[in-house]
Amino acid sequence: MDGFSGSNQITIRPEDQNKMDFIYPWVTFAYKMMPFGLKNVGANFLWAMSYTFYDIIRIIEAYLDDLDAYSRKRIDHPHHL
């Protein structure tokens, strides 16, 4: 499963939004959601997915922006997905 757009669902605290702003000549913009492409976004997204799927760590493994599902038996795999 691909979680590429999943990091766009992680909100940035309002007090930290001004740390991630960018300026155009006429206006200043600040991110409200975490965009991919910044330095630590991958690590933050991986931490959030590991925290979210902690209960089913033997079934779901998070790696960067991908989620891998594992099953011991073929018949259990659709249920795990």
Buried (B, 14 or more C-beta within 10 A) or exposed (E): EEBEEBBBEEEBEEEEBEEBEEEEEEEEEEBEEBEEEEEEBBEBBBEBBEEEBEEEEEBBBBEEBEBEEEBEEEEEEEEBE
